[in-house]
Amino acid sequence: MFCLRRAHLGWSERRPAQGLMEYGLILALVSLFAVVALTLFGLSFATLLSNTTSLASLINP
């Protein structure tokens, strides 16, 4: 009976540091995604920003 009750309450019981751990995992995944995206698209993104700033300097001298 104890095992069934424990299994039933498994999702509703939260440990004190569980929220902090979840935020840490989300932050790690977002950081990893940002590093991969900048590695793959960094040069083209830099070129896009360079073209945009040079166009803006032509419009507003």
Sequence and secondary structure as in RCSB ss.txt:
>XXXX:A:sequence
MFCLRRAHLGWSERRPAQGLMEYGLILALVSLFAVVALTLFGLSFATLLSNTTSLASLINP
>XXXX:A:secstr
 HHHHHHHTTTT   TTHHHHHHHHHHHHHHHHHHHHHHHHHHHHHHHHHHHHHHHHHH  
